[in-house]
């Protein structure tokens, strides 16, 4: 049968797709709503870390 992961946090995309109706994983929308993982922010429509290190999906999943 299908595996259920329960209540999994949505991860933001690494770059905004710039669509008019922002998608649910848009980093801009998540920043505005306050659901972006701690230690991350958005600059020039791109997800960046506050400490200046490179953003990876593995580290992003760990932070969320």
Backbone as a chain_set.jsonl record, in Angstrom:
{"seq": "XXXXXXXXXXXXXXXXXXXXXXXXXXXXXXXXXXXXXXXXXXXXXXXXXXXXXXXXXXXXXXXX", "coords": {"N": [[0.832, -1.18, 0.0], [0.271, 2.421, -0.17], [2.686, 4.607, 1.219], [2.422, 6.644, 4.073], [3.45, 9.787, 5.031], [2.635, 11.403, 6.993], [2.472, 14.492, 8.68], [4.209, 16.41, 6.811], [6.574, 18.968, 6.333], [6.313, 21.522, 3.888], [8.749, 22.066, 1.476], [10.518, 24.925, 0.359], [10.898, 26.116, -3.033], [14.01, 26.438, -4.813], [14.298, 28.606, -6.434], [12.251, 31.292, -7.439], [9.477, 30.905, -9.598], [8.264, 32.998, -10.795], [5.55, 33.227, -11.468], [2.296, 34.717, -11.813], [0.144, 34.002, -10.072], [1.196, 32.956, -7.22], [2.842, 29.91, -6.511], [2.365, 27.215, -4.129], [4.805, 26.509, -2.996], [6.476, 28.611, -3.338], [9.294, 30.596, -2.65], [9.079, 33.34, -2.072], [6.403, 33.683, -1.279], [6.356, 31.984, 0.95], [8.16, 33.309, 2.601], [6.787, 35.668, 3.115], [4.537, 34.657, 4.453], [5.763, 33.591, 6.629], [6.569, 30.967, 6.838], [8.939, 29.998, 5.983], [11.884, 28.02, 6.415], [13.945, 28.413, 9.369], [16.877, 30.427, 9.26], [17.02, 30.894, 6.595], [16.468, 33.042, 3.754], [15.139, 35.269, 1.181], [16.578, 36.54, -1.71], [16.611, 38.53, -4.52], [14.641, 36.917, -5.77], [15.619, 34.387, -5.24], [16.342, 31.627, -3.181], [18.287, 31.904, -0.291], [20.875, 31.29, 2.156], [21.217, 32.598, 5.457], [23.746, 32.638, 6.586], [25.41, 32.698, 4.43], [26.313, 30.413, 3.153], [26.147, 27.761, 0.649], [22.972, 26.814, -0.683], [21.474, 23.727, -0.352], [19.429, 20.945, -1.284], [19.414, 18.866, 0.523], [20.344, 19.979, 2.978], [18.343, 21.836, 3.28], [16.074, 20.264, 3.616], [16.728, 19.139, 6.048], [16.684, 21.384, 7.715], [14.02, 22.08, 7.647]], "CA": [[0.0, 0.0, 0.0], [1.013, 3.678, -0.198], [3.263, 5.038, 2.487], [1.975, 7.959, 4.515], [4.507, 10.463, 5.783], [2.022, 12.215, 8.05], [2.518, 15.94, 8.504], [5.534, 16.764, 6.315], [6.68, 20.39, 5.999], [6.58, 21.806, 2.479], [10.032, 22.716, 1.259], [10.438, 25.962, -0.677], [11.715, 25.943, -4.23], [15.272, 27.171, -4.703], [14.165, 29.839, -7.208], [10.86, 31.631, -7.734], [9.165, 30.719, -11.017], [7.745, 34.292, -11.23], [4.178, 33.181, -11.959], [1.441, 35.732, -11.176], [-0.476, 33.369, -8.907], [2.339, 32.28, -6.606], [2.595, 28.516, -6.148], [2.422, 26.946, -2.695], [6.187, 26.328, -2.55], [7.236, 29.792, -3.743], [10.038, 31.138, -1.513], [8.565, 34.669, -1.743], [5.157, 33.498, -0.532], [6.683, 31.389, 2.245], [8.8, 34.356, 3.392], [5.722, 36.58, 3.527], [3.688, 33.95, 5.414], [6.564, 33.221, 7.787], [6.735, 29.516, 6.885], [10.268, 29.657, 5.479], [12.695, 27.468, 7.507], [14.828, 29.381, 9.999], [18.21, 30.47, 8.676], [16.905, 31.122, 5.156], [15.769, 34.242, 3.307], [15.036, 35.353, -0.277], [17.198, 37.708, -2.326], [16.483, 38.497, -5.984], [13.781, 35.773, -6.09], [16.387, 33.171, -5.047], [16.463, 31.221, -1.787], [19.672, 31.969, 0.174], [21.064, 31.089, 3.585], [21.647, 33.816, 6.144], [25.186, 32.583, 6.87], [26.146, 32.855, 3.178], [26.707, 29.137, 2.557], [25.34, 27.318, -0.487], [21.718, 26.157, -0.378], [21.31, 22.414, -0.954], [18.145, 20.339, -0.93], [19.638, 18.023, 1.694], [20.387, 20.853, 4.143], [17.035, 22.472, 3.359], [15.168, 19.271, 4.207], [17.107, 18.991, 7.457], [16.265, 22.6, 8.426], [12.551, 22.113, 7.712]], "C": [[0.882, 1.251, 0.0], [1.518, 4.064, 1.179], [2.778, 6.438, 2.828], [3.064, 8.582, 5.372], [3.941, 11.364, 6.865], [2.095, 13.687, 7.713], [3.93, 16.359, 8.118], [5.531, 18.235, 5.92], [6.962, 20.542, 4.512], [7.902, 22.539, 2.374], [9.876, 23.783, 0.187], [11.273, 25.584, -1.893], [12.985, 26.761, -4.053], [15.208, 28.5, -5.444], [12.695, 30.06, -7.532], [10.614, 31.497, -9.229], [8.504, 31.964, -11.62], [6.342, 34.242, -11.812], [3.343, 34.194, -11.18], [0.757, 35.165, -9.934], [0.599, 32.486, -8.28], [1.981, 30.855, -6.189], [2.784, 28.326, -4.642], [3.832, 26.823, -2.141], [7.068, 27.525, -2.888], [7.977, 30.369, -2.538], [9.549, 32.533, -1.101], [7.302, 34.57, -0.891], [5.453, 32.954, 0.866], [7.349, 32.405, 3.162], [7.743, 35.305, 3.956], [4.837, 35.951, 4.598], [4.438, 33.587, 6.687], [6.769, 31.722, 7.926], [8.07, 29.054, 6.313], [11.094, 29.093, 6.637], [13.646, 28.517, 8.087], [16.223, 29.283, 9.388], [18.212, 30.718, 7.178], [16.159, 32.425, 4.886], [15.743, 34.24, 1.781], [15.674, 36.653, -0.742], [17.139, 37.524, -3.826], [15.755, 37.239, -6.45], [14.486, 34.436, -5.948], [16.495, 32.885, -3.554], [17.939, 31.228, -1.393], [19.711, 31.706, 1.673], [21.586, 32.375, 4.207], [23.145, 33.819, 6.412], [26.043, 32.634, 5.606], [26.584, 31.559, 2.523], [25.745, 28.763, 1.444], [24.089, 26.577, -0.012], [21.669, 24.816, -1.094], [20.0, 21.825, -0.482], [18.281, 19.501, 0.339], [19.627, 18.855, 2.979], [19.052, 21.536, 4.36], [16.025, 21.523, 3.998], [15.46, 19.077, 5.683], [16.625, 20.184, 8.288], [14.747, 22.655, 8.602], [12.052, 21.007, 8.588]], "O": [[2.1, 1.154, 0.152], [0.835, 3.86, 2.182], [2.731, 7.313, 1.964], [3.541, 7.97, 6.327], [4.696, 12.023, 7.579], [1.811, 14.086, 6.584], [4.758, 16.631, 8.987], [4.607, 18.702, 5.254], [7.751, 19.788, 3.941], [8.148, 23.51, 3.09], [9.169, 23.567, -0.797], [12.236, 24.824, -1.788], [13.026, 27.678, -3.232], [15.964, 29.422, -5.134], [11.978, 29.116, -7.862], [11.438, 31.923, -10.038], [8.214, 31.991, -12.816], [5.97, 35.13, -12.579], [3.644, 34.495, -10.025], [0.79, 35.78, -8.868], [0.87, 31.39, -8.769], [0.935, 30.627, -5.582], [3.316, 29.208, -3.968], [4.041, 27.012, -0.943], [8.287, 27.453, -2.738], [7.358, 30.613, -1.502], [9.596, 32.879, 0.08], [7.153, 35.287, 0.099], [4.869, 33.41, 1.85], [7.133, 32.374, 4.374], [7.799, 35.694, 5.122], [4.43, 36.626, 5.544], [3.819, 33.306, 7.713], [7.106, 31.244, 9.01], [8.305, 27.854, 6.174], [11.022, 29.626, 7.744], [14.098, 29.408, 7.369], [16.689, 28.197, 9.044], [19.272, 30.751, 6.552], [15.327, 32.855, 5.684], [16.264, 33.318, 1.154], [15.356, 37.73, -0.238], [17.561, 36.494, -4.351], [16.183, 36.575, -7.395], [14.006, 33.435, -6.481], [16.715, 33.797, -2.756], [18.762, 30.624, -2.082], [18.712, 31.876, 2.372], [22.303, 33.144, 3.566], [23.759, 34.885, 6.463], [27.27, 32.614, 5.693], [27.171, 31.589, 1.442], [24.675, 29.354, 1.301], [24.143, 25.807, 0.947], [21.807, 24.766, -2.316], [19.513, 22.164, 0.596], [17.349, 19.439, 1.141], [18.978, 18.482, 3.956], [18.663, 21.79, 5.501], [15.216, 21.938, 4.827], [14.544, 18.874, 6.48], [16.206, 20.014, 9.433], [14.249, 23.206, 9.584], [10.844, 20.863, 8.772]]}, "num_chains": 1, "name": "protein.A"}
